[in-house]
Amino acid sequence: MSISSSVPDVQQVIERIDAITRELQALRRQVMQSKGAVKPGLPARLFGALGRGTWDEYDPNLDSMSEAIVQFKLRPRDALHYAAMQRAGCLDVASSDMHFDRIPHLRRHSL
C-alpha cells in the first residue's frame, strides 16, 4: 500500500464534511421538533462548556482543517478539533489521542 492511498484526498474530506453536516441538520430537526423537551446535557454536548457557545465560535471556512489534515497527517475529526482550538486560541488539549502529538506547537495532556 502506498502512502498516498492512505491519505484522504480533498474530495474524500469534502464528502465527509457533507456527511457530518447532514447528520447535524438531522439532529437540529429533532431538537426543533422536541419544542423544549431537550434531553439534559444536549446543549453542552452541542455547544461545549456550559452550553453557552454561539455559532460565531464555529469556523464556516474549514481551510485550517484541510491544511491540518495534510500538514500533520491528522484524521478529519482530529483536524476539526484542532481547527476549533486554533479559532479559540487554545493550544492545550487533554486527550489520550497521540495523533495530537504530531502538532509541534500543541501541548497534549494525557488522560
Backbone bond lengths (Angstrom), bond angles and torsions (degrees), N, CA, C in turn:
res aa  C-N    CA-C-N  psi(-1)  N-CA   C-N-CA  omega(-1)  CA-C   N-CA-C  phi
1 M - - - 1.450 - - 1.526 108.48 -
2 S 1.305 116.98 130.73 1.454 120.10 179.58 1.523 109.82 -83.82
3 I 1.301 114.98 159.40 1.466 120.27 -179.51 1.527 109.87 -63.11
4 S 1.329 116.80 -40.79 1.465 119.34 -176.51 1.526 112.42 -62.84
5 S 1.332 117.83 -27.31 1.464 118.63 179.73 1.521 112.74 -76.12
6 S 1.346 117.54 -17.85 1.456 119.67 -179.83 1.530 112.45 -92.27
7 V 1.327 117.99 -12.24 1.454 122.20 179.40 1.528 108.04 -95.17
8 P 1.349 117.11 126.30 1.462 118.13 -178.49 1.527 110.77 -66.13
9 D 1.322 116.43 140.46 1.453 118.87 176.31 1.524 108.96 -84.56
10 V 1.305 116.22 173.45 1.460 121.14 -175.46 1.527 111.16 -58.94
11 Q 1.318 117.35 -41.30 1.460 120.62 -179.18 1.528 111.21 -61.81
12 Q 1.343 117.39 -40.25 1.462 120.53 178.13 1.520 110.61 -63.59
13 V 1.315 116.72 -41.21 1.467 120.69 179.56 1.530 109.57 -64.20
14 I 1.324 117.09 -44.40 1.464 121.05 179.72 1.526 110.26 -62.89
15 E 1.321 117.61 -42.19 1.462 120.81 178.62 1.520 111.03 -62.56
16 R 1.329 117.59 -39.67 1.470 120.68 178.81 1.524 110.73 -67.11
17 I 1.319 116.59 -41.21 1.463 120.25 178.02 1.530 109.58 -62.27
18 D 1.331 116.95 -42.13 1.463 120.81 177.64 1.528 111.25 -61.64
19 A 1.337 116.98 -40.55 1.468 120.79 178.70 1.525 110.38 -64.12
20 I 1.322 117.15 -42.82 1.467 121.13 178.77 1.524 109.63 -63.72
21 T 1.324 116.63 -41.04 1.462 120.88 178.82 1.523 111.10 -60.85
22 R 1.345 116.50 -43.26 1.465 119.76 177.98 1.528 110.58 -62.38
23 E 1.334 117.38 -41.41 1.470 120.64 178.97 1.524 110.62 -62.67
24 L 1.330 116.91 -41.98 1.464 120.21 179.36 1.531 111.60 -67.09
25 Q 1.327 116.53 -37.48 1.457 119.48 177.66 1.532 110.57 -64.50
26 A 1.325 117.25 -39.29 1.469 120.51 177.77 1.530 109.90 -64.79
27 L 1.325 117.10 -41.66 1.461 121.09 177.86 1.524 110.28 -63.99
28 R 1.320 116.58 -40.06 1.465 120.55 178.26 1.526 110.33 -60.91
29 R 1.335 117.03 -43.49 1.467 120.19 178.82 1.530 110.53 -61.14
30 Q 1.341 116.97 -40.98 1.466 120.52 179.03 1.523 110.81 -62.71
31 V 1.336 116.05 -42.74 1.464 119.96 -179.99 1.522 110.12 -65.66
32 M 1.325 117.59 -43.26 1.459 121.21 -179.81 1.526 111.25 -64.16
33 Q 1.315 118.04 -35.39 1.465 121.63 -179.55 1.522 111.84 -74.56
34 S 1.325 117.10 -21.86 1.465 119.77 -177.51 1.525 111.94 -71.85
35 K 1.330 117.87 -20.30 1.478 123.70 176.83 1.522 112.24 46.65
36 G 1.301 115.41 60.16 1.451 120.63 174.85 1.512 114.72 93.08
37 A 1.301 118.14 -7.05 1.458 120.57 -179.55 1.529 110.58 -94.94
38 V 1.322 115.87 46.93 1.460 121.21 -178.60 1.520 109.51 -76.18
39 K 1.295 115.88 132.96 1.464 120.44 179.77 1.521 110.46 -62.60
40 P 1.338 117.94 144.00 1.462 120.54 177.72 1.525 110.24 -57.14
41 G 1.319 115.62 138.13 1.462 120.62 177.17 1.519 114.08 90.32
42 L 1.331 117.68 -14.62 1.454 119.11 -178.94 1.528 112.19 -63.12
43 P 1.328 119.97 -47.42 1.468 118.44 178.26 1.523 112.85 -57.85
44 A 1.328 117.06 -39.17 1.467 119.80 179.29 1.520 110.89 -64.56
45 R 1.342 116.66 -39.47 1.461 119.28 179.27 1.524 111.08 -68.35
46 L 1.313 117.41 -33.47 1.460 120.39 -178.33 1.519 112.83 -81.29
47 F 1.315 117.40 -37.78 1.454 120.55 -171.44 1.515 115.52 -114.20
48 G 1.309 119.36 1.81 1.454 119.97 176.43 1.510 112.76 92.50
49 A 1.315 115.41 -158.22 1.452 122.90 -172.94 1.524 111.91 -51.92
50 L 1.304 115.69 124.97 1.454 124.59 175.89 1.525 113.77 63.88
51 G 1.342 117.58 7.45 1.453 119.95 178.67 1.508 114.00 63.83
52 R 1.331 116.63 25.96 1.466 120.01 -175.71 1.528 112.83 -109.19
53 G 1.303 117.31 16.63 1.456 120.36 179.35 1.514 111.24 -69.10
54 T 1.311 115.23 161.70 1.457 120.97 176.14 1.514 108.79 -126.82
55 W 1.306 116.35 162.82 1.462 119.47 178.75 1.516 111.01 -64.87
56 D 1.338 118.26 -21.59 1.465 121.03 178.14 1.522 112.25 -64.83
57 E 1.341 117.50 -20.02 1.453 121.15 -179.11 1.521 112.07 -76.62
58 Y 1.311 116.88 -16.48 1.450 120.53 -174.87 1.512 110.26 -98.42
59 D 1.313 116.46 134.53 1.452 123.25 -175.81 1.521 110.31 -88.32
60 P 1.339 117.99 107.45 1.468 118.88 179.50 1.527 111.87 -69.83
61 N 1.308 116.38 -19.77 1.447 121.12 178.69 1.530 107.60 -96.16
62 L 1.307 116.48 101.37 1.465 120.98 -171.79 1.530 113.37 -87.53
63 D 1.328 116.97 26.97 1.460 119.69 179.40 1.524 111.59 -57.97
64 S 1.326 117.33 -41.68 1.462 119.33 -177.84 1.528 110.73 -65.20
65 M 1.324 117.01 -31.80 1.464 120.59 176.95 1.530 110.17 -66.35
66 S 1.320 116.31 -47.94 1.465 120.40 -179.94 1.521 111.26 -61.61
67 E 1.327 116.10 -40.73 1.467 120.31 178.92 1.522 110.80 -63.41
68 A 1.333 117.56 -40.02 1.464 121.10 -179.39 1.525 111.21 -66.53
69 I 1.332 117.12 -36.08 1.465 120.63 177.82 1.518 109.70 -59.61
70 V 1.323 116.19 -44.92 1.459 120.80 -177.94 1.523 111.44 -75.93
71 Q 1.328 116.46 -50.77 1.462 120.66 -173.67 1.523 113.65 -65.94
72 F 1.335 117.35 -42.80 1.459 120.52 -174.86 1.525 112.78 -109.15
73 K 1.326 116.32 4.42 1.470 121.97 179.71 1.533 111.39 54.54
74 L 1.346 114.59 49.27 1.458 121.24 179.99 1.513 110.85 -93.15
75 R 1.320 115.42 155.85 1.460 121.12 170.66 1.531 106.75 -72.90
76 P 1.344 117.74 153.91 1.471 119.19 -178.73 1.528 114.02 -54.03
77 R 1.325 117.05 -39.61 1.470 119.39 -179.64 1.530 111.02 -63.79
78 D 1.343 117.36 -44.24 1.463 120.45 178.00 1.523 110.72 -64.77
79 A 1.328 116.41 -39.49 1.461 120.77 179.78 1.526 110.91 -65.14
80 L 1.322 117.06 -36.50 1.460 120.55 177.36 1.530 110.36 -64.96
81 H 1.336 116.41 -43.93 1.468 119.78 177.00 1.528 110.27 -61.13
82 Y 1.319 117.00 -43.79 1.460 121.21 -179.49 1.534 110.47 -63.22
83 A 1.339 117.21 -42.78 1.463 120.47 179.48 1.533 110.71 -62.13
84 A 1.333 116.90 -40.95 1.472 120.51 177.98 1.520 110.50 -66.05
85 M 1.329 116.95 -38.51 1.461 120.58 178.87 1.525 110.30 -64.60
86 Q 1.332 116.76 -42.08 1.459 120.43 178.02 1.524 110.25 -60.17
87 R 1.310 115.51 -45.04 1.467 121.33 -178.42 1.530 110.44 -60.14
88 A 1.346 115.83 -37.06 1.467 121.20 -178.96 1.527 112.51 -85.44
89 G 1.328 117.40 -7.04 1.464 121.10 -178.74 1.517 113.07 75.82
90 C 1.307 117.23 24.82 1.461 122.82 -178.42 1.528 109.31 -103.20
91 L 1.311 117.06 123.94 1.457 120.64 179.50 1.526 111.78 -118.63
92 D 1.320 116.55 20.63 1.459 122.60 174.89 1.520 107.79 -122.38
93 V 1.344 116.20 139.55 1.458 120.19 178.10 1.525 108.80 -138.96
94 A 1.319 116.70 135.69 1.462 121.93 174.18 1.518 106.69 -97.76
95 S 1.325 116.07 108.02 1.460 119.65 -174.08 1.523 110.12 -159.20
96 S 1.314 115.18 149.96 1.461 119.81 172.58 1.528 110.43 -92.48
97 D 1.322 117.38 0.66 1.467 123.66 -178.00 1.527 109.73 -80.24
98 M 1.324 115.88 108.87 1.466 121.15 -176.39 1.531 112.72 -73.66
99 H 1.339 118.49 -8.07 1.458 120.26 176.60 1.531 111.15 -61.77
100 F 1.339 116.67 -29.69 1.460 119.92 179.08 1.525 112.03 -66.34
101 D 1.339 117.95 -18.37 1.462 121.13 177.65 1.528 111.89 -67.76
102 R 1.314 117.60 -14.47 1.466 121.81 179.03 1.528 111.89 -73.32
103 I 1.321 116.71 -13.23 1.459 121.33 -178.36 1.527 107.41 -99.00
104 P 1.336 117.48 105.10 1.465 120.60 -170.86 1.530 115.24 -60.33
105 H 1.317 119.32 -33.94 1.466 121.03 -176.44 1.533 113.01 -91.12
106 L 1.329 117.76 5.80 1.458 122.43 179.04 1.528 109.07 -101.71
107 R 1.321 117.13 137.74 1.465 120.85 175.94 1.510 109.50 -103.94
108 R 1.338 115.01 118.54 1.461 120.48 178.49 1.518 108.24 -99.10
109 H 1.306 115.85 129.03 1.463 122.26 176.53 1.526 106.92 -105.91
110 S 1.312 116.44 117.96 1.479 121.09 -176.31 1.505 110.96 -66.57
111 L 1.316 114.15 146.87 1.466 120.68 176.65 1.510 109.33 -93.99
